[in-house]
């Protein structure tokens, strides 16, 4: 697993100066491309087990960003578009499963 902990209830961006808030973790707003967990459902291990101690797949985080679940970063620091600008390439030019380091 990727180590992306899924938060319970409302979440907000932890970056200083950011005001973004969501009613639930945006990663839960998309289907996981790795394990097939549905919208609102936590990711599963390869064994099929799920639960509060199973982290989200990195590909689900990227899918949530690409599908707009996070919205636009008001500081211009987060997400694939910001990473692409730093790398000098538009995010749309990268394949869906491409490994991309997202700014923290």
N, C-alpha and C positions, 0 to 999 in steps of 0.2 A: 504494500500500500504506500501511498505517497506521503503520509504524515499530515494531510490536510484535515484538521479536526472540524467536524460539523458542529456548529453552535445551536443550542436550543433557544427558541423564542427570538425576540428582536435582537438584531446585531447592528453594530455601527463600525465604521472605519476607525482604525486605531492610529492613523497618521495624524500628527499635530496639524491643526488648521483645517482638517477635512470635516464636513458636516453630513456626509452621507449616512443614512440609516435605512434599514430594511426590516420588514415585519418578521422575516425568517431568513436564514442563511441563503443567499442567492444561488449557491451551488445546488440547492434542492429544487430549483425552478426548471431544471432540465433533466432529461433522461441520461443516465450514465452510459457513455459509449463502451466502457469496458465490461461492466457486470450487468448492464441492462436495468438497474434499479430505476423505478419510475419517478416521476415528479412527486416531490414530497416524501420520498422513501430513501432511507440511508443506503449507502453502498454495501455490497456483500463481498465476503471473502470468496476465493475460488471454490471453497467447499460448499458455498451456498449459505453459510451462516452470516447473519447480520447482527446488528445491535449497537448499543451506545458506545462501544469501544472499538468500532470499526471505522477507520478514517475514509475520507473520500478519495477517489482516484484523481490524479492530476489532470487527466484528459477531461474529466467532468468539470473541473474548474475552468479549463480553457474553453470548453463548450459553452459554459454559462457566460463567460466573458464575450465570446463571439456572438451569442444570441441576445446580448444586451441585458442580461439579468442584473448586472452590477450597475448599469448606467454609465454615464461619463464622469470620469474623475475630475472634480472641480479644480484640482491642483495640477492636472496634467501629468501625474506621476505613475498612475497605475494602469494595468491592463495591457493587452496585446498591442493596441495602437501606440501607447507610450513606448513600449519595448521596441516596436518596429521603427518608430521615429528615431530612437536612440541608435538603432542598428542601420538606419538609412534605407529600410525597405518597408513598403506598405504591408500591414498584417494580412490583408486579403491575398497577397502573393504567396503566403506560406500554406502548406498543406495542413488540414485539420489536426492531424496527429503529430505535427512537427514539434520537437522539443524546443521550448522557448522559456527562457528565464524571465519570470515576471518580477518587476520591481516590488520590493516589500515595503 
